Amino acid sequence: MKVKFIGGAGTVTGSKTLIETENSRILIDCGLFQGIKSLRELNWDALPILPSTIDCVLLTHGHLDHCGWLPRLISQGFNGKIYCTSPTKSIAKLVLLDSAKIQEEEANRANKEQYSKHEQAEPLYTVEQAQAVTSFFKIVPPNTAVEVANEITAVFENAGHIIGACSITLTLDGKTLVFSGDIGRDDDVLMFPPTKPVMADYLFLESTYGNKLHPDLDVKSELETLINRGIKQKGTVIIPGFAVERAQSVMFLLWQLKTEGRIPDIPYILDSPMGASALQVFLEYLQWHKLSADDCHKMCKMFTIVSEFEETMRIIDNPEPKVIIAASGMVTGGRVLSYFEHYISLEKTMIIFVGYQAEGTRGRKLLEGAHEIKIYGNYYTVRAKIFQIEGLSAHGDQKDLLNWLSALKNTPKCIYLVHGENLPADELRIKIQNQYHFKCNVPLMGNEIEI
């Protein structure tokens, strides 16, 4: 058996892990690379094997860095099944369609305004190609062994993180392989704690926050302080929100604060068509999260939920103080860019980041103190005040990741740390070895191991 790290090694994006046995090829996740240009350019490369030779894809969850390359995989010949939970199917459909729309819009804009370095800018994939993915999904119930290939079974178990997210336990050739996907927090605002694995011969663990502990702060009070400070300046507060789960978490906290009279009665806006659609997924799958249907409905009434871009422009033109949640969470695309074009150069603007910012993204650059950022070929001076609430991340921190390993009844032959930048992954490796005495390895992109 061979395992090849095609993506999500040395980086938090582009997750793709290939398992090859004598009779089968299985791909765990099929994510898009984001961030620095050298990573984004990998999205245009062919896989090291023909997609038509892959039997199936097992999808841990519906975030773009785990499912965003599926349209390319299918357009290049993949014809198997994509196994995932029901909420993941719903979220992945939204995410892929949104991704395709953004890519088509940006390609059209680049061609119209002639700022592309290419003679003709093209989207990585089209809306039509994204829509074609839907027919390949195969729903699996959680906590149930499902045969996904010849004598290979998979069990999907709750991973927290976002709605529908699961870790996957594969049983094949007499061995047990566990793939964490992205592990949520033990004390998440909306999601239940992740289920811990109890047996694993080989374990593939994400390491996004492998070297960090989330601050032990009251995130609700922190959000209250920042909102009130921003509104006191009579400015606009922009929260770049991941449309799935983070946007809903921030909405929930803002709703609580407003109900308790701790933040003012001003416009609160969700400008993310995908975020609005994700709310419907939360209502449909109440058993996957902590919110009740009544909470969902009451929370939504507080917000102006924007769908049409014309309404976005009306909001931008309104100088009154307001709070806006808009995707994308790393400021790599989406409606938030339109708000940044208008507001980022104004001193009374406040920008609050509430999730992980990958290397090379506009979000990371702003947190690192960038004086200007580039949007649609133009440069904008950064005068807005930039803040981050780390306690709202959907990823487990080092403590959560170590705790996730605590129920193992056997000693794994090796734990491979993936989906993390090199420093966090290596620090987590040292922690795991010191605490559990497990053999631990940090693979590089393109590495292949034999089991």
Secondary structure, 3 states (H helix, E strand, C coil): CEEEEEECCECCCCCEEEEECCCCEEEECCCCCCCCHHHHHHHHCCCCCCHHHCCEEECCCCCHHHHCCHHHHHHCCCCCEEEECHHHHHHHHHHHHHHHHHHHHHHHHHHHHCCCCCCCCCCCCCHHHHHHHHHHEEECCCCCCEEEECCEEEEEEECCCCCCCEEEEEEECCEEEEECCCCCCCCCCCCCCCCCCCCCCEEEEECCECCCCCCCCCHHHHHHHHHHHHHHCCCEEEEECCCCCHHHHHHHHHHHHHHCCCCCCCCEEEECHHHHHHHHHHHHCHHHCCCCHHHHHHHHHCCEECCCHHHHHHHHHCCCCEEEEECCCCCCCCCHHHHHHHHCCCCCCEEEECCCCCCCCHHHHHHCCCCEEEECCEEEECCCEEEECHHHCCCCEHHHHHHHCCCCCCCCCEEEEECCEHHHHHHHHHHHHHHHCCCEECCCCCCEEEC
